[in-house]
Amino acid sequence: MWKWEAEEPRGVLVLVHGSGEHHGRYEWLIDKWRTNGFHVVAGDLPGHGQTTRRRGHIDSFDEYIEAVSSWVKEAETYGLPIFLFGHSLGGLVVIRTMTEKQLPVDAVILSSPCLGLVHSPPKPLKLVAKAANTLSPKLRVRIKSTPENPSATRNKERLKLDAEDSLIVTKVSIRWYNELETAMKLAFEKENAFPDVPLLVMQAGEDKIVDKQSVNKWFNRLFNRDRAYKEWDQLYHEIFNEPERDDVFRYALGFAELYLQECRT
C-alpha cells in the first residue's frame, strides 16, 4: 500500500487498478488528484505489480475485496470524505467490495468497470475452464487483451512505457478467470445490495475490452438516488490514459467537488 498526501486536503481517493496492471501506471492520475486537494491511497491487487506471490493467480475473488477494504481502512485515518475509484477489473472489485462490506465510503467513481467482456470465450472453452478449475486451478494462460495491447488505449507514449514494464501481468490462471466470471455474475445478482452512495460511472464509447452494454444495464438497474453515467465517445478502454484524459479527469473532479460542496451546505 502506498500513500500520496495533498498539501491542503479536502478528501481521500482510494485507487484500485485494473487487470494485468499495477498502481504505478497511475502516476499521472495520482498526481492530478493530489494537486487538486486529495490524498491518494493505492496498492497492487494480489497477484499483480509488486505483490510477491502467484502472479496472475488468486484462490478467491475475496482476496481482492479484503485488499481494497484494508486500503479504505487506511484512508479512514485521515478523517476526510473517502472516494473509492476503480478501473476495469478494479471497478468490478469496487462493486463487489461495496456490496459485501459496510465501508465508510462517501462516493464511488468507476471507469469502464468490468461487468462483461467484449470477447468472451466460447461456451466449450468455458466448460473446459470449469473442469480445469478443479484439476489445475493454477494453470496460466496468456491474456488476449493486456494493458500494452493497442485495444486498451490510443496513447502511444503509454503503450511504449507498457512494452518495457516488467510488472505487467500477461498470463492469468484458470482459477483467476473463473473467479472473474463469478464476480461479474454476482455483481448483477446482488446489485440491490450496492449501497445508496453518490456514484459516477464513466464508460469508454469505443471499449474493445469491456462490454459497455453490460455496464449500462447494471447502472440502469440501480436504485441510487445520486448517480450519473457518462459515456466518452471514441475513447478506448483506458479513458484516463487516452489523449483526452484531461477532459476525463476534469469531469471526475467535478463530480467529487460537487459532492464536497453539497456536504458543506
C-alpha positions, 0 to 999 in steps of 0.5 A: 500500500502506498500513500500520496498526501495533498498539501491542503486536503479536502478528501481521500481517493482510494485507487484500485487498478485494473487487470494485468496492471499495477498502481504505478501506471497511475502516476499521472492520475495520482498526481492530478488528484493530489494537486487538486486537494486529495490524498491518494491511497493505492496498492497492487491487487494480489497477484499483480505489480509488486505483490510477491506471490502467484502472479496472475493467480488468486484462490478467491475473488475475496482476496481482492475485496479484503485488499481494497477494504484494508486500503479504505481502512487506511484512508479512514485515518485521515478523517476526510470524505473517502472516494473509492475509484476503480478501473476495469477489473478494479471497478468490478472489485469496487462493486463487489467490495461495496456490496459485501462490506459496510465501508465508510465510503462517501462516493464511488467513481468507476471507469469502464468497470468490468461487468462483461467482456467484449470477447468472451470465450466460447461456451466449450472453452468455458466448460473446459475452464470449469473442469480445469478449475478443479484439476489445475486451478493454477494453470496460466494462460496468456491474456488476449487483451493486456494493458500494452495491447493497442485495444486498451488505449490510443496513447502511444507514449503509454503503450511504449512505457507498457512494452518495457514494464516488467510488472505487467501481468500477461498470463492469468490462471484458470482459477483467476478467470473463473473467479472473474466470471463469478464476480461479474455474475454476482455483481448483477445478482446482488446489485440491490445490495450496492449501497445508496452512495453518490456514484459516477460511472464513466464508460469508454464509447469505443471499449474493445475490452469491456462490454459497455452494454453490460455496464449500462444495464447494471447502472440502469438497474440501480436504485441510487438516488445520486448517480450519473453515467457518462459515456466518452465517445471514441475513447478506448478502454483506458479513458484516463490514459487516452489523449483526452484524459484531461477532459476525463479527469476534469469531469471526475473532479467535478463530480467529487467537488460537487459532492464536497460542496453539497456536504458543506451546505 
